[in-house]
Amino acid sequence: AQSVTQLDSQVPVFEEAPVELRCNYSSSVSVYLFWYVQYPNQGLQLLLKYLSGSTLVKGINGFEAEFNKSQTSFHLRKPSVHISDTAEYFCAVSENSGYALNFGKGTSLLVTP
Amino acid sequence: EPEVTQTPSHQVTQMGQEVILRCVPISNHLYFYWYRQILGQKVEFLVSFYNNEISEKSEIFDDQFSVERPDGSNFTLKIRSTKLEDSAMYFCASSTDHNSPLHFGNGTRLTVT
């Protein structure tokens, strides 16, 4: 069975600072990995995904994530955050690239001036 | 950009009543999903639907729940005999195929009193 752990429930950061949101997973088979973002009062929006190929994945809004199979991690990074990046970020894993996503509990990113 | 639309945004119902949550997936999508998020907890997979039948469901999706695609555009989740613990945000999602990422709606917040 898969599981996803997001180690930080809240991450406060100053504007223009770098940020890393951590995600670890466990699975007995190959997985596909995703990061979704949820802005206040909105649905989940796909930030980026890893299905195969290059382990460094670039997504929207300047975010990127690196798949590390040996450490079973898929941490999300951004070199310089904006106030508008304040949102809830969810890591998710699937044994296929589509349905039955298994989500982490989410990390609340709060960017302040 | 096409969106997944969910109505209503907030539904309040009394315990024991039946509710129907409605979703209009993106028009050329063929796979449909329901997820839920209980306040303070992670997003959980409920069910996936393809070709007019359930393709996968979680342990949460018991006989109390049912899904239907009554016409060419709507995808509904029916919850019978609602319980207090059914209070959650319910997200609908759709995708073009099972290899494509999910597109989520903004959710329906269900409050059972």
Interface residues (C-beta under 8 A of the other chain):
Chain A: F34 Y36 N41 Q42 G43 L44 Q45 L46 K49 L51 F90 A92 N96 S97 G98 Y99 A100 L101 N102 F103 G104 K105 G106
Chain B: V4 Q6 Y31 Y33 Y35 Q41 K42 V43 E44 F45 S48 S55 E56 S58 F91 A93 S95 D97 H98 N99 S100 P101 L102 H103 F104 G105 N106 G107
